[in-house]
Amino acid sequence: MDWYRIKTSFIGLKRLATLSKEDKQACIDGYRFFQRMQAGEETKTEDETQAVLDYYKVLNNMLAVFDVEKLYIPPQLDEAQGLYGNQMLIEQHVLQQMNLKDPENSHLLDMGCGRGRISYHFATSTGGQVSGYNIDANQIESAIDWANECEMNDQLHFKVGNHHDPLTYESDMFDACYSFGAVWPFFKKEELDDHAKEMYRVLKPGGRYSCSEYLLTPHFDWNNEEHANLHKVFLPTLAATHSMYPADVCAALERAGFKILTSAPSKAPAWPLCDQKRDLVTIGRKFIRALEAVRILPPWVEESLDLLQKGGDAWRDAEKAKLADLNWRIVAEKPVA
Ligand SMILES: C[S@@+](CC[C@H](N)C(=O)[O-])C[C@H]1O[C@@H](n2cnc3c(N)ncnc32)[C@H](O)[C@@H]1O
């Protein structure tokens, strides 16, 4: 483990240990809210967004402890590499799909940018600008701190923003936009159009949207009890609120004016990397139990890890059965008028 990883884990542990009572309770309530959603409760989008925010505020620090600083599990494109190496590979693929004409003078939009580390990767790869927004001020703070530390404030721009509000960027501003597990899992089907239209508005003509996103596969059947039961267990663990089919998302993008260039399953499964992280969490739980015993960490951290592991197991079963995909690929283009 290098110094950067040790430091990130330490900061994550410190932030977890010093979370306010309200934040901790809100995180637990957020997870319970997801579970009630899966049990069939009707919920309003603003309450879902609040639950996501409360949950991610804690989850992002918890996952940083376990070396998942970019909050998504990539496809295992190269067995010889771990989670981070495979994240870099899928990110390079998504970047290539954006087909930038002049990378150095490009400006990209990272939707649901998390802690800004993908934005950093793309800004260093292209030499251009990346703007990112995210619902969680805590993650945005980490992104801004990182941009400062790397002295890349002239290339990286982060702010708090919500997919469910109009985007706070000018029209025709970006050469491309992208997302990694951060957009479609937070929308009800009838809400997809509004966001697709906003994406279309902020892109320059000829600009592309490229992603690696959690979506159901066409094999998933809501009327199949086994499928529905697996979904109930894994969705709260993905910290997602909704599951869309690729066809729903593509239809919304087309209605907004996009031309769909690709809609395809991930090139490799993510479950081997989920399994690796599960093993790491198992070891970490022993350590966390010890910290709880001496009251350095509160007992709910261990409880949350237990839920994460159970959801991870359900996810592996669903992915192996090809019912859902963590890295479905969509590439869409705003036509030149
Ligand atoms: C699975 S994580 C992926 C984060 C980031 N793309 C990365 O790879 O590190 C999902 C992200 O979506 C963000 N998010 C969820 N709902 C959102 C919303 N309504 N508006 C903006 N961001 C949102 C979460 O805070 C979280 O950072």
Ligand as a Chemical Component Dictionary entry (heavy atoms), coordinates in Angstrom:
data_LIG
# 
_chem_comp.id                   LIG 
_chem_comp.type                 NON-POLYMER 
_chem_comp.pdbx_formal_charge   0 
_chem_comp.three_letter_code    LIG 
# 
loop_
_chem_comp_atom.comp_id 
_chem_comp_atom.atom_id 
_chem_comp_atom.alt_atom_id 
_chem_comp_atom.type_symbol 
_chem_comp_atom.charge 
_chem_comp_atom.model_Cartn_x 
_chem_comp_atom.model_Cartn_y 
_chem_comp_atom.model_Cartn_z 
_chem_comp_atom.pdbx_ordinal 
LIG C1  C1  C 0  -21.864 5.181  -7.312  1  
LIG S1  S1  S 1  -21.366 6.812  -6.904  2  
LIG C2  C2  C 0  -20.308 7.229  -8.264  3  
LIG C3  C3  C 0  -19.519 8.473  -7.990  4  
LIG C4  C4  C 0  -18.498 8.886  -9.038  5  
LIG N1  N1  N 0  -19.004 8.887  -10.387 6  
LIG C5  C5  C 0  -17.316 8.009  -8.910  7  
LIG O1  O1  O 0  -17.202 7.124  -9.716  8  
LIG O2  O2  O -1 -16.556 8.183  -7.968  9  
LIG C6  C6  C 0  -22.864 7.734  -7.232  10 
LIG C7  C7  C 0  -22.714 9.226  -7.027  11 
LIG O3  O3  O 0  -23.904 9.883  -7.444  12 
LIG C8  C8  C 0  -24.126 10.973 -6.556  13 
LIG N2  N2  N 0  -25.545 11.355 -6.662  14 
LIG C9  C9  C 0  -26.614 10.635 -6.271  15 
LIG N3  N3  N 0  -27.757 11.292 -6.518  16 
LIG C10 C10 C 0  -27.398 12.474 -7.076  17 
LIG C11 C11 C 0  -28.136 13.590 -7.552  18 
LIG N4  N4  N 0  -29.471 13.624 -7.487  19 
LIG N5  N5  N 0  -27.462 14.615 -8.102  20 
LIG C12 C12 C 0  -26.097 14.600 -8.163  21 
LIG N6  N6  N 0  -25.340 13.571 -7.718  22 
LIG C13 C13 C 0  -25.984 12.523 -7.182  23 
LIG C14 C14 C 0  -23.734 10.394 -5.203  24 
LIG O4  O4  O 0  -23.512 11.384 -4.219  25 
LIG C15 C15 C 0  -22.467 9.627  -5.573  26 
LIG O5  O5  O 0  -21.339 10.434 -5.529  27 
# 
loop_
_chem_comp_bond.comp_id 
_chem_comp_bond.atom_id_1 
_chem_comp_bond.atom_id_2 
_chem_comp_bond.value_order 
_chem_comp_bond.pdbx_ordinal 
LIG C1  S1  SING 1  
LIG S1  C2  SING 2  
LIG S1  C6  SING 3  
LIG C2  C3  SING 4  
LIG C3  C4  SING 5  
LIG C4  N1  SING 6  
LIG C4  C5  SING 7  
LIG C5  O1  DOUB 8  
LIG C5  O2  SING 9  
LIG C6  C7  SING 10 
LIG C7  O3  SING 11 
LIG C7  C15 SING 12 
LIG O3  C8  SING 13 
LIG C8  N2  SING 14 
LIG C8  C14 SING 15 
LIG N2  C9  SING 16 
LIG N2  C13 SING 17 
LIG C9  N3  DOUB 18 
LIG N3  C10 SING 19 
LIG C10 C11 SING 20 
LIG C10 C13 DOUB 21 
LIG C11 N4  SING 22 
LIG C11 N5  DOUB 23 
LIG N5  C12 SING 24 
LIG C12 N6  DOUB 25 
LIG N6  C13 SING 26 
LIG C14 O4  SING 27 
LIG C14 C15 SING 28 
LIG C15 O5  SING 29 
# 
